[in-house]
Amino acid sequence: MYCAGSFSFKQSKIGKEKEIIYAKREHLKQIGDKPSSMAAEFEIKIDNCYKEIQTVFEQTAYNKGAMGLFVSKLAIVGDSHAIEFVNWMNDKLIVESKNYNYYLYKNIQNEEDDLRILKEDRFLEILRMVDYSICGIEIDDEKLFSMTKIIRKIKDGNILSRELRRDSGGVGEFFAWSVQIFRVVYENKVVFADEVDRVLNPILAERMIAFINGKDHKGQFVFSSHTVLHLDLKNYMKEQIYFVTKNRDTLDSELYSLADFPEIKYDTTKIYEFYMKGILGGTAFE
């Protein structure tokens, strides 16, 4: 039994595919009673890779019983480009899950850094996108994402205060997302967010994208979505919209840009119709 994986790219959707990395792990025999205890043989091919580096990959993978990230192993052996990329991942990259749990979030984040952001007036500006009646927050230094109070001003001038844990789930989740939006806009971080539609309704999503696009910064907010309303060339450039579709023959997942379709012009108003007809891919096939 064996498992294998590869990474390849094409210059365009119709271009020729070029394989960059191929890795294969073959299970030779089971050691002991545990199914995961397997002797393994590794085969690794990397384009333009020195034999010494390939040997390090094989030895590291064999000794640890797992492949790990290639870029991490390249950094270990001193490749300058890999070191620069690993440093970028550590310093700039933030990956968010769709399954938000405030207590889990509290445990895995840097609380001091979160607290610093929550005390910024600019954070409140972001949070108010979810509800413009919000006029302030009272931060609980011990339990940021549960006991912090959201303060609202209603039409008659009265003030309402409610703990975050007792507020709506949508407000609670966007409260946590607002921290990451702050990092993108004001700290030039790169945030990868999965399934933002779970938290952001179409109107809130448009507000958020307009806010991010309207600020002068070098951060990036990269998100996955199943909402066709994001297929909009008023808020996005063609190079910013990507599709993931499954190859019918190999069942491999392919990533490509809307810019690969020259027939799509910036004056095209109904891109989602192309998508719904299956012209752009990214949909299930029969």
Stockholm file with secondary structure:
# STOCKHOLM 1.0

chainA/1-286         MYCAGSFSFKQSKIGKEKEIIYAKREHLKQIGDKPSSMAAEFEIKIDNCYKEIQTVFEQTAYNKGAMGLFVSKLAIVGDSHAIEFVNWMNDKLIVESKNYNYYLYKNIQNEEDDLRILKEDRFLEILRMVDYSICGIEIDDEKLFSMTKIIRKIKDGNILSRELRRDSGGVGEFFAWSVQIFRVVYENKVVFADEVDRVLNPILAERMIAFINGKDHKGQFVFSSHTVLHLDLKNYMKEQIYFVTKNRDTLDSELYSLADFPEIKYDTTKIYEFYMKGILGGTAFE
#=GR chainA/1-286 SS CEEEEEEEECSSTTSCCEEEEEEEEEEEEECSSCTTCEEEEEEEEETTCCHHHHHHHHHHHHHHTSCCCHHHHHHHTTCHHHHHHHHHHHHTEEEECSCCCHHHHHHHSCHHHHHHHHTSHHHHHHHTTSCTTEEEEECCSSCTTTTCEEEEECTTSCEEEEEGGGSCHHHHHHHHHHHHHHHHHHHCCEEEESCGGGTCCHHHHHHHHHHHHTSCCSCEEEECCCCGGGCCTTTSCGGGCEEEEECTTTCCEEEEEGGGCTTCCTTCCCHHHHHHTTSSCCSCCC
#=GC SS_cons         CEEEEEEEECSSTTSCCEEEEEEEEEEEEECSSCTTCEEEEEEEEETTCCHHHHHHHHHHHHHHTSCCCHHHHHHHTTCHHHHHHHHHHHHTEEEECSCCCHHHHHHHSCHHHHHHHHTSHHHHHHHTTSCTTEEEEECCSSCTTTTCEEEEECTTSCEEEEEGGGSCHHHHHHHHHHHHHHHHHHHCCEEEESCGGGTCCHHHHHHHHHHHHTSCCSCEEEECCCCGGGCCTTTSCGGGCEEEEECTTTCCEEEEEGGGCTTCCTTCCCHHHHHHTTSSCCSCCC
//
